[in-house]
Amino acid sequence: MTKKISIIGIGLIGSSIARAYRALESNIEINIIDKSISNLEKGKLNKLGNSFSEKVDSKIEGSDLVFICTPISAYENIFKKLNTLILSNSIITDVGSSKCKVIDLAEKILVNKVFVPGHPIAGTEKSGPENGFKDLFKDRWFISTYCKLCDDENINFVNSVWASFGSKTVTMKSKDHDSIMAITSHIPHLIAYNIVGTASGLEENIKSEVIKFSASGFRDFTRIASSDPTMWRDIMLSNKEEIIALIEKFNRDIKETLDAIKSDNGKFLFEKFKKTKEIREKIIEAGLDKF
């Protein structure tokens, strides 16, 4: 049984971890760290933890698990601070949406520490500790990846924690994870940000009408594009090799579609849209169209 955990970063994911743990183990000690005083106050108001701090310090020592739930750009400093602490019986893990860069940093900085890279495939467009909920991870995937700083026993333990939250778990290579996330998450967000950005550049009279008559497609794009900008900036930069390669392929694909429209090639368009519809139906069948 886990007796104490520390959560660094008490936003949507971090606060949901706290809520999920509290629902499972009412006596667990939860130590919360966040540089935002506002987030700490919200954490206290929602009774998410037993102790609250702005700094990564010795209060973390004695934790069975240390969850890093911050933007990836903060990881380097967090790793350096964790490296100064006595964490001989602790497992450090994270929730970042890219893994290769995170693992490289961890292996360079952390000495005699256990680190299990992780990523819950869950979230909403909302952020902040007030928006977390205990069932955020239920029936969603949690991906752990291999790393020189952990062994199978460590990975299995972290997977078991996420399974207790209701997640389906899988372990894979970090490169495979980043490739999959690039096409299933990172590129869609990048496209959404750009489509909304294109709309914001329209003439004022047209822009107001776009907002007024937003249909489901544009509405859904604006939902995705309302996600935390700091987090998504860090994701794009930390997984840029995979994203660049896929954007270049996407550009080739969009040019083919544009050429088909210009040449009235209805057959090409029909086959492309039919294939997309089939993929969407498989996503629905898999129960992954929630949230």
C-alpha positions as YAML, in Angstrom:
chain: A
units: angstrom
residues:
- id: 1
  name: MET
  ca: [0.00, 0.00, 0.00]
- id: 2
  name: THR
  ca: [1.27, 3.46, -0.88]
- id: 3
  name: LYS
  ca: [1.66, 5.60, 2.23]
- id: 4
  name: LYS
  ca: [2.97, 8.87, 0.79]
- id: 5
  name: ILE
  ca: [3.15, 10.49, -2.62]
- id: 6
  name: SER
  ca: [4.45, 13.81, -3.87]
- id: 7
  name: ILE
  ca: [2.89, 15.61, -6.83]
- id: 8
  name: ILE
  ca: [4.96, 18.29, -8.54]
- id: 9
  name: GLY
  ca: [2.53, 20.44, -10.49]
- id: 10
  name: ILE
  ca: [-1.09, 20.52, -9.37]
- id: 11
  name: GLY
  ca: [-2.87, 21.30, -12.63]
- id: 12
  name: LEU
  ca: [-5.54, 19.19, -14.31]
- id: 13
  name: ILE
  ca: [-3.51, 15.95, -14.32]
- id: 14
  name: GLY
  ca: [-1.80, 16.41, -10.97]
- id: 15
  name: SER
  ca: [-5.04, 17.28, -9.18]
- id: 16
  name: SER
  ca: [-6.81, 14.32, -10.81]
- id: 17
  name: ILE
  ca: [-4.05, 12.00, -9.55]
- id: 18
  name: ALA
  ca: [-4.57, 13.40, -6.04]
- id: 19
  name: ARG
  ca: [-8.33, 12.88, -6.27]
- id: 20
  name: ALA
  ca: [-7.95, 9.35, -7.68]
- id: 21
  name: TYR
  ca: [-5.51, 8.37, -4.94]
- id: 22
  name: ARG
  ca: [-7.66, 9.86, -2.19]
- id: 23
  name: ALA
  ca: [-10.67, 7.89, -3.44]
- id: 24
  name: LEU
  ca: [-8.61, 4.67, -3.20]
- id: 25
  name: GLU
  ca: [-6.63, 5.28, -0.02]
- id: 26
  name: SER
  ca: [-8.19, 7.80, 2.36]
- id: 27
  name: ASN
  ca: [-5.21, 7.76, 4.73]
- id: 28
  name: ILE
  ca: [-2.54, 8.43, 2.09]
- id: 29
  name: GLU
  ca: [-0.27, 11.44, 2.71]
- id: 30
  name: ILE
  ca: [-0.17, 13.71, -0.33]
- id: 31
  name: ASN
  ca: [2.59, 16.31, -0.61]
- id: 32
  name: ILE
  ca: [1.89, 18.95, -3.28]
- id: 33
  name: ILE
  ca: [4.47, 21.22, -4.89]
- id: 34
  name: ASP
  ca: [3.63, 24.02, -7.33]
- id: 35
  name: LYS
  ca: [5.38, 27.32, -8.03]
- id: 36
  name: SER
  ca: [1.98, 28.98, -8.47]
- id: 37
  name: ILE
  ca: [0.59, 30.31, -5.18]
- id: 38
  name: SER
  ca: [-2.83, 30.47, -6.82]
- id: 39
  name: ASN
  ca: [-2.70, 26.76, -7.67]
- id: 40
  name: LEU
  ca: [-1.58, 25.91, -4.14]
- id: 41
  name: GLU
  ca: [-4.48, 27.90, -2.69]
- id: 42
  name: LYS
  ca: [-6.92, 26.09, -4.98]
- id: 43
  name: GLY
  ca: [-5.33, 22.80, -3.94]
- id: 44
  name: LYS
  ca: [-5.88, 23.66, -0.28]
- id: 45
  name: LEU
  ca: [-9.46, 24.80, -0.95]
- id: 46
  name: ASN
  ca: [-10.22, 21.49, -2.66]
- id: 47
  name: LYS
  ca: [-8.42, 19.53, 0.10]
- id: 48
  name: LEU
  ca: [-6.15, 17.82, -2.42]
- id: 49
  name: GLY
  ca: [-3.14, 17.40, -0.15]
- id: 50
  name: ASN
  ca: [-1.73, 17.24, 3.38]
- id: 51
  name: SER
  ca: [1.16, 19.61, 2.76]
- id: 52
  name: PHE
  ca: [1.79, 22.32, 0.19]
- id: 53
  name: SER
  ca: [5.01, 23.97, -0.95]
- id: 54
  name: GLU
  ca: [6.35, 26.23, -3.69]
- id: 55
  name: LYS
  ca: [9.70, 24.40, -3.78]
- id: 56
  name: VAL
  ca: [11.03, 20.93, -4.48]
- id: 57
  name: ASP
  ca: [12.65, 20.18, -1.12]
- id: 58
  name: SER
  ca: [13.22, 17.54, 1.55]
- id: 59
  name: LYS
  ca: [9.46, 17.16, 2.18]
- id: 60
  name: ILE
  ca: [9.51, 14.87, -0.86]
- id: 61
  name: GLU
  ca: [11.85, 12.42, 0.87]
- id: 62
  name: GLY
  ca: [9.99, 9.36, 2.09]
- id: 63
  name: SER
  ca: [7.54, 9.41, -0.80]
- id: 64
  name: ASP
  ca: [6.76, 6.07, -2.37]
- id: 65
  name: LEU
  ca: [6.00, 7.84, -5.64]
- id: 66
  name: VAL
  ca: [6.93, 11.26, -7.01]
- id: 67
  name: PHE
  ca: [4.75, 12.41, -9.90]
- id: 68
  name: ILE
  ca: [6.09, 15.15, -12.17]
- id: 69
  name: CYS
  ca: [3.04, 16.88, -13.70]
- id: 70
  name: THR
  ca: [4.54, 20.10, -15.03]
- id: 71
  name: PRO
  ca: [5.28, 21.39, -18.54]
- id: 72
  name: ILE
  ca: [8.32, 19.58, -19.95]
- id: 73
  name: SER
  ca: [10.44, 22.76, -19.96]
- id: 74
  name: ALA
  ca: [10.48, 22.57, -16.15]
- id: 75
  name: TYR
  ca: [11.84, 19.01, -16.04]
- id: 76
  name: GLU
  ca: [15.54, 19.82, -16.13]
- id: 77
  name: ASN
  ca: [15.44, 21.99, -13.01]
- id: 78
  name: ILE
  ca: [13.13, 19.52, -11.26]
- id: 79
  name: PHE
  ca: [15.48, 16.62, -12.03]
- id: 80
  name: LYS
  ca: [18.44, 18.63, -10.69]
- id: 81
  name: LYS
  ca: [16.60, 19.37, -7.44]
- id: 82
  name: LEU
  ca: [15.39, 15.77, -7.05]
- id: 83
  name: ASN
  ca: [18.95, 14.58, -7.57]
- id: 84
  name: THR
  ca: [19.99, 16.37, -4.34]
- id: 85
  name: LEU
  ca: [17.39, 14.54, -2.25]
- id: 86
  name: ILE
  ca: [17.49, 11.14, -0.56]
- id: 87
  name: LEU
  ca: [15.00, 9.10, -2.57]
- id: 88
  name: SER
  ca: [16.41, 5.61, -2.17]
- id: 89
  name: ASN
  ca: [12.94, 4.07, -1.69]
- id: 90
  name: SER
  ca: [11.10, 6.34, -4.11]
- id: 91
  name: ILE
  ca: [10.02, 5.93, -7.71]
- id: 92
  name: ILE
  ca: [9.96, 9.11, -9.77]
- id: 93
  name: THR
  ca: [7.55, 9.13, -12.68]
- id: 94
  name: ASP
  ca: [5.99, 11.70, -15.00]
- id: 95
  name: VAL
  ca: [2.98, 12.36, -17.22]
- id: 96
  name: GLY
  ca: [4.66, 14.13, -20.16]
- id: 97
  name: SER
  ca: [3.34, 13.74, -23.70]
- id: 98
  name: SER
  ca: [6.77, 13.10, -25.22]
- id: 99
  name: LYS
  ca: [9.31, 10.65, -23.87]
- id: 100
  name: CYS
  ca: [12.63, 10.53, -25.74]
- id: 101
  name: LYS
  ca: [13.82, 13.98, -24.64]
- id: 102
  name: VAL
  ca: [12.53, 13.43, -21.12]
- id: 103
  name: ILE
  ca: [14.44, 10.15, -20.82]
- id: 104
  name: ASP
  ca: [17.63, 11.70, -22.18]
- id: 105
  name: LEU
  ca: [17.41, 14.43, -19.52]
- id: 106
  name: ALA
  ca: [16.64, 11.98, -16.72]
- id: 107
  name: GLU
  ca: [19.51, 9.65, -17.62]
- id: 108
  name: LYS
  ca: [21.96, 12.57, -17.74]
- id: 109
  name: ILE
  ca: [20.89, 14.18, -14.46]
- id: 110
  name: LEU
  ca: [19.45, 11.62, -12.06]
- id: 111
  name: VAL
  ca: [22.03, 9.55, -10.18]
- id: 112
  name: ASN
  ca: [21.05, 6.46, -8.18]
- id: 113
  name: LYS
  ca: [17.39, 7.33, -8.64]
- id: 114
  name: VAL
  ca: [14.55, 5.26, -10.09]
- id: 115
  name: PHE
  ca: [12.62, 6.93, -12.90]
- id: 116
  name: VAL
  ca: [9.71, 5.37, -14.80]
- id: 117
  name: PRO
  ca: [8.63, 7.47, -17.80]
- id: 118
  name: GLY
  ca: [4.86, 7.60, -18.14]
- id: 119
  name: HIS
  ca: [2.03, 9.21, -20.05]
- id: 120
  name: PRO
  ca: [-1.71, 9.00, -19.29]
- id: 121
  name: ILE
  ca: [-3.69, 9.45, -22.52]
- id: 122
  name: ALA
  ca: [-6.32, 11.54, -20.81]
- id: 123
  name: GLY
  ca: [-7.22, 15.16, -20.35]
- id: 124
  name: THR
  ca: [-9.58, 17.95, -21.30]
- id: 125
  name: GLU
  ca: [-9.08, 21.40, -22.79]
- id: 126
  name: LYS
  ca: [-9.43, 22.84, -19.28]
- id: 127
  name: SER
  ca: [-6.51, 23.34, -16.94]
- id: 128
  name: GLY
  ca: [-5.98, 24.10, -13.27]
- id: 129
  name: PRO
  ca: [-6.51, 22.12, -10.05]
- id: 130
  name: GLU
  ca: [-10.18, 23.09, -9.85]
- id: 131
  name: ASN
  ca: [-10.88, 21.17, -13.08]
- id: 132
  name: GLY
  ca: [-9.44, 17.80, -12.11]
- id: 133
  name: PHE
  ca: [-11.65, 14.82, -11.26]
- id: 134
  name: LYS
  ca: [-10.99, 11.35, -9.89]
- id: 135
  name: ASP
  ca: [-12.31, 9.45, -12.92]
- id: 136
  name: LEU
  ca: [-10.27, 11.34, -15.52]
- id: 137
  name: PHE
  ca: [-8.13, 8.25, -16.14]
- id: 138
  name: LYS
  ca: [-10.89, 5.65, -16.08]
- id: 139
  name: ASP
  ca: [-10.98, 3.51, -19.25]
- id: 140
  name: ARG
  ca: [-8.13, 5.58, -20.75]
- id: 141
  name: TRP
  ca: [-4.70, 4.31, -21.75]
- id: 142
  name: PHE
  ca: [-1.59, 4.81, -19.64]
- id: 143
  name: ILE
  ca: [1.70, 4.25, -21.47]
- id: 144
  name: SER
  ca: [4.95, 3.55, -19.64]
- id: 145
  name: THR
  ca: [8.24, 3.36, -21.51]
- id: 146
  name: TYR
  ca: [11.56, 1.67, -20.95]
- id: 147
  name: CYS
  ca: [14.48, 3.59, -19.44]
- id: 148
  name: LYS
  ca: [17.95, 2.83, -18.05]
- id: 149
  name: LEU
  ca: [16.82, 4.20, -14.68]
- id: 150
  name: CYS
  ca: [14.15, 1.55, -14.07]
- id: 151
  name: ASP
  ca: [13.54, -2.18, -14.32]
- id: 152
  name: ASP
  ca: [10.49, -4.33, -15.05]
- id: 153
  name: GLU
  ca: [9.50, -4.41, -11.37]
- id: 154
  name: ASN
  ca: [9.47, -0.61, -11.20]
- id: 155
  name: ILE
  ca: [7.47, -0.35, -14.43]
- id: 156
  name: ASN
  ca: [4.97, -2.97, -13.26]
- id: 157
  name: PHE
  ca: [4.45, -1.10, -10.00]
- id: 158
  name: VAL
  ca: [3.74, 2.21, -11.75]
- id: 159
  name: ASN
  ca: [1.45, 0.43, -14.22]
- id: 160
  name: SER
  ca: [-0.44, -1.12, -11.31]
- id: 161
  name: VAL
  ca: [-1.03, 2.30, -9.79]
- id: 162
  name: TRP
  ca: [-2.57, 3.58, -13.01]
- id: 163
  name: ALA
  ca: [-4.58, 0.38, -13.35]
- id: 164
  name: SER
  ca: [-6.02, 1.10, -9.89]
- id: 165
  name: PHE
  ca: [-7.19, 4.46, -11.30]
- id: 166
  name: GLY
  ca: [-9.11, 2.50, -13.94]
- id: 167
  name: SER
  ca: [-6.57, 2.92, -16.76]
- id: 168
  name: LYS
  ca: [-5.61, 0.35, -19.37]
- id: 169
  name: THR
  ca: [-1.81, 0.04, -19.31]
- id: 170
  name: VAL
  ca: [0.84, -0.77, -21.88]
- id: 171
  name: THR
  ca: [4.64, -0.48, -21.99]
- id: 172
  name: MET
  ca: [6.56, 0.39, -25.15]
- id: 173
  name: LYS
  ca: [9.78, 1.90, -26.47]
- id: 174
  name: SER
  ca: [10.03, 5.67, -26.11]
- id: 175
  name: LYS
  ca: [10.57, 6.16, -29.86]
- id: 176
  name: ASP
  ca: [7.38, 4.24, -30.63]
- id: 177
  name: HIS
  ca: [5.48, 6.31, -28.08]
- id: 178
  name: ASP
  ca: [6.65, 9.61, -29.58]
- id: 179
  name: SER
  ca: [5.82, 8.49, -33.11]
- id: 180
  name: ILE
  ca: [2.31, 7.44, -32.10]
- id: 181
  name: MET
  ca: [1.65, 10.60, -30.11]
- id: 182
  name: ALA
  ca: [2.90, 12.79, -32.95]
- id: 183
  name: ILE
  ca: [0.16, 11.61, -35.31]
- id: 184
  name: THR
  ca: [-2.64, 10.97, -32.79]
- id: 185
  name: SER
  ca: [-2.23, 14.06, -30.61]
- id: 186
  name: HIS
  ca: [0.56, 16.50, -31.43]
- id: 187
  name: ILE
  ca: [-0.21, 17.08, -35.12]
- id: 188
  name: PRO
  ca: [-3.99, 17.43, -34.52]
- id: 189
  name: HIS
  ca: [-3.31, 20.10, -31.89]
- id: 190
  name: LEU
  ca: [-0.88, 21.88, -34.20]
- id: 191
  name: ILE
  ca: [-3.46, 21.88, -37.00]
- id: 192
  name: ALA
  ca: [-6.16, 23.13, -34.62]
- id: 193
  name: TYR
  ca: [-3.98, 26.01, -33.42]
- id: 194
  name: ASN
  ca: [-3.25, 26.96, -37.02]
- id: 195
  name: ILE
  ca: [-6.88, 26.79, -38.21]
- id: 196
  name: VAL
  ca: [-8.03, 29.00, -35.35]
- id: 197
  name: GLY
  ca: [-5.06, 31.27, -36.05]
- id: 198
  name: THR
  ca: [-6.11, 31.54, -39.70]
- id: 199
  name: ALA
  ca: [-9.62, 32.51, -38.60]
- id: 200
  name: SER
  ca: [-8.24, 35.17, -36.27]
- id: 201
  name: GLY
  ca: [-6.46, 36.75, -39.24]
- id: 202
  name: LEU
  ca: [-9.64, 37.28, -41.24]
- id: 203
  name: GLU
  ca: [-11.22, 40.69, -41.68]
- id: 204
  name: GLU
  ca: [-13.16, 41.76, -38.59]
- id: 205
  name: ASN
  ca: [-16.63, 41.56, -40.17]
- id: 206
  name: ILE
  ca: [-15.97, 38.01, -41.46]
- id: 207
  name: LYS
  ca: [-14.31, 36.94, -38.20]
- id: 208
  name: SER
  ca: [-17.38, 37.87, -36.15]
- id: 209
  name: GLU
  ca: [-19.59, 35.86, -38.49]
- id: 210
  name: VAL
  ca: [-17.24, 32.86, -38.26]
- id: 211
  name: ILE
  ca: [-17.62, 32.89, -34.48]
- id: 212
  name: LYS
  ca: [-21.39, 33.46, -34.69]
- id: 213
  name: PHE
  ca: [-22.02, 30.58, -37.09]
- id: 214
  name: SER
  ca: [-19.35, 28.15, -35.85]
- id: 215
  name: ALA
  ca: [-20.38, 24.64, -36.84]
- id: 216
  name: SER
  ca: [-19.21, 21.50, -35.12]
- id: 217
  name: GLY
  ca: [-15.92, 21.25, -37.02]
- id: 218
  name: PHE
  ca: [-14.65, 24.73, -36.16]
- id: 219
  name: ARG
  ca: [-16.14, 24.46, -32.67]
- id: 220
  name: ASP
  ca: [-14.16, 21.27, -32.03]
- id: 221
  name: PHE
  ca: [-10.98, 22.85, -33.38]
- id: 222
  name: THR
  ca: [-11.38, 25.80, -31.01]
- id: 223
  name: ARG
  ca: [-11.85, 23.36, -28.12]
- id: 224
  name: ILE
  ca: [-8.56, 21.64, -28.92]
- id: 225
  name: ALA
  ca: [-6.79, 24.96, -29.50]
- id: 226
  name: SER
  ca: [-7.86, 26.24, -26.08]
- id: 227
  name: SER
  ca: [-5.49, 23.80, -24.36]
- id: 228
  name: ASP
  ca: [-2.68, 25.14, -22.19]
- id: 229
  name: PRO
  ca: [-0.24, 27.04, -24.47]
- id: 230
  name: THR
  ca: [2.83, 26.47, -22.27]
- id: 231
  name: MET
  ca: [2.29, 22.73, -22.20]
- id: 232
  name: TRP
  ca: [1.76, 22.52, -25.95]
- id: 233
  name: ARG
  ca: [4.74, 24.73, -26.77]
- id: 234
  name: ASP
  ca: [6.90, 22.32, -24.76]
- id: 235
  name: ILE
  ca: [5.38, 19.26, -26.41]
- id: 236
  name: MET
  ca: [6.03, 20.61, -29.91]
- id: 237
  name: LEU
  ca: [9.67, 21.41, -29.13]
- id: 238
  name: SER
  ca: [10.36, 18.19, -27.20]
- id: 239
  name: ASN
  ca: [9.03, 15.94, -29.98]
- id: 240
  name: LYS
  ca: [10.01, 18.11, -32.91]
- id: 241
  name: GLU
  ca: [11.77, 15.44, -35.02]
- id: 242
  name: GLU
  ca: [8.66, 13.27, -35.19]
- id: 243
  name: ILE
  ca: [6.39, 16.28, -35.67]
- id: 244
  name: ILE
  ca: [8.52, 17.78, -38.46]
- id: 245
  name: ALA
  ca: [8.59, 14.48, -40.36]
- id: 246
  name: LEU
  ca: [4.82, 14.09, -40.11]
- id: 247
  name: ILE
  ca: [4.10, 17.72, -41.00]
- id: 248
  name: GLU
  ca: [6.18, 17.27, -44.16]
- id: 249
  name: LYS
  ca: [4.13, 14.17, -45.03]
- id: 250
  name: PHE
  ca: [0.92, 16.03, -44.19]
- id: 251
  name: ASN
  ca: [1.93, 18.86, -46.51]
- id: 252
  name: ARG
  ca: [2.41, 16.35, -49.33]
- id: 253
  name: ASP
  ca: [-0.98, 14.79, -48.61]
- id: 254
  name: ILE
  ca: [-2.76, 18.15, -48.45]
- id: 255
  name: LYS
  ca: [-1.19, 19.15, -51.77]
- id: 256
  name: GLU
  ca: [-2.63, 15.99, -53.36]
- id: 257
  name: THR
  ca: [-6.05, 16.91, -51.99]
- id: 258
  name: LEU
  ca: [-5.71, 20.49, -53.18]
- id: 259
  name: ASP
  ca: [-4.74, 19.29, -56.65]
- id: 260
  name: ALA
  ca: [-7.79, 16.97, -56.67]
- id: 261
  name: ILE
  ca: [-10.08, 19.89, -55.83]
- id: 262
  name: LYS
  ca: [-8.51, 22.06, -58.52]
- id: 263
  name: SER
  ca: [-8.95, 19.32, -61.13]
- id: 264
  name: ASP
  ca: [-12.47, 18.30, -60.02]
- id: 265
  name: ASN
  ca: [-11.18, 14.82, -59.14]
- id: 266
  name: GLY
  ca: [-14.22, 13.65, -57.21]
- id: 267
  name: LYS
  ca: [-13.11, 10.02, -57.18]
- id: 268
  name: PHE
  ca: [-9.91, 10.88, -55.30]
- id: 269
  name: LEU
  ca: [-11.84, 12.99, -52.77]
- id: 270
  name: PHE
  ca: [-14.51, 10.33, -52.23]
- id: 271
  name: GLU
  ca: [-11.94, 7.57, -51.60]
- id: 272
  name: LYS
  ca: [-9.99, 9.80, -49.20]
- id: 273
  name: PHE
  ca: [-13.07, 10.78, -47.21]
- id: 274
  name: LYS
  ca: [-14.31, 7.16, -47.20]
- id: 275
  name: LYS
  ca: [-11.02, 5.96, -45.71]
- id: 276
  name: THR
  ca: [-11.18, 8.67, -43.05]
- id: 277
  name: LYS
  ca: [-14.75, 7.68, -42.15]
- id: 278
  name: GLU
  ca: [-13.66, 4.07, -41.70]
- id: 279
  name: ILE
  ca: [-10.89, 5.12, -39.30]
- id: 280
  name: ARG
  ca: [-13.36, 7.22, -37.30]
- id: 281
  name: GLU
  ca: [-15.73, 4.25, -37.02]
- id: 282
  name: LYS
  ca: [-12.90, 2.10, -35.63]
- id: 283
  name: ILE
  ca: [-12.15, 4.77, -33.02]
- id: 284
  name: ILE
  ca: [-15.82, 4.75, -31.95]
- id: 285
  name: GLU
  ca: [-15.86, 0.93, -31.84]
- id: 286
  name: ALA
  ca: [-12.82, 1.03, -29.55]
- id: 287
  name: GLY
  ca: [-14.69, 3.37, -27.18]
- id: 288
  name: LEU
  ca: [-12.11, 6.15, -27.61]
- id: 289
  name: ASP
  ca: [-14.50, 8.96, -28.60]
- id: 290
  name: LYS
  ca: [-15.22, 10.04, -25.02]
- id: 291
  name: PHE
  ca: [-14.29, 13.39, -23.46]
...
